[in-house]
Amino acid sequence: MINIVLKVVDSIKPDRLGPLILKSAYVVEASAGAFRGRVKEGDRVHIVPNE
């Protein structure tokens, strides 16, 4: 499945909610800085589920 990145949030403190992003279907969580410089808003990403 191909998806468009709507918002990138660099870091969120533990036990906090991120911003509400209308029309979003998924949230990808990673360690802080894991995607820095690699993924930006508007990029197309391919999400592969764990099998």
C-alpha positions as CSV (number, residue, x, y, z in Angstrom):
1,M,0.0,0.0,0.0
2,I,1.4,3.4,-1.0
3,N,0.7,6.3,1.4
4,I,1.5,10.0,1.5
5,V,3.2,11.5,4.6
6,L,0.9,14.2,6.0
7,K,2.8,15.3,9.0
8,V,6.2,14.6,10.6
9,V,6.5,15.2,14.4
10,D,10.1,15.0,15.6
11,S,9.5,14.0,19.2
12,I,6.6,13.8,21.6
13,K,7.1,13.4,25.3
14,P,6.0,10.1,26.9
15,D,2.3,9.8,27.8
16,R,1.3,12.7,25.5
17,L,-0.9,12.7,22.4
18,G,0.4,14.0,19.1
19,P,-1.5,16.5,17.0
20,L,-4.8,15.4,15.4
21,I,-4.2,15.0,11.6
22,L,-7.4,14.9,9.7
23,K,-7.7,12.3,6.9
24,S,-4.9,10.2,8.3
25,A,-5.1,6.5,8.2
26,Y,-1.9,5.4,10.0
27,V,0.6,6.5,12.6
28,V,4.2,5.3,12.3
29,E,6.2,5.4,15.6
30,A,10.0,5.2,15.8
31,S,12.8,6.3,18.1
32,A,13.4,10.0,18.1
33,G,15.4,11.0,15.1
34,A,15.1,7.7,13.3
35,F,13.6,9.3,10.2
36,R,15.2,12.7,10.5
37,G,16.4,13.9,7.1
38,R,14.9,10.8,5.4
39,V,11.1,11.3,5.5
40,K,9.3,14.7,5.0
41,E,5.8,15.8,4.4
42,G,4.5,14.9,1.0
43,D,6.8,11.9,0.6
44,R,5.3,8.6,-0.6
45,V,6.0,5.7,1.6
46,H,5.3,2.0,1.3
47,I,4.1,0.3,4.5
48,V,4.8,-3.4,4.8
49,P,3.0,-5.2,7.6
50,N,4.8,-7.6,9.9
51,E,4.2,-11.2,8.8
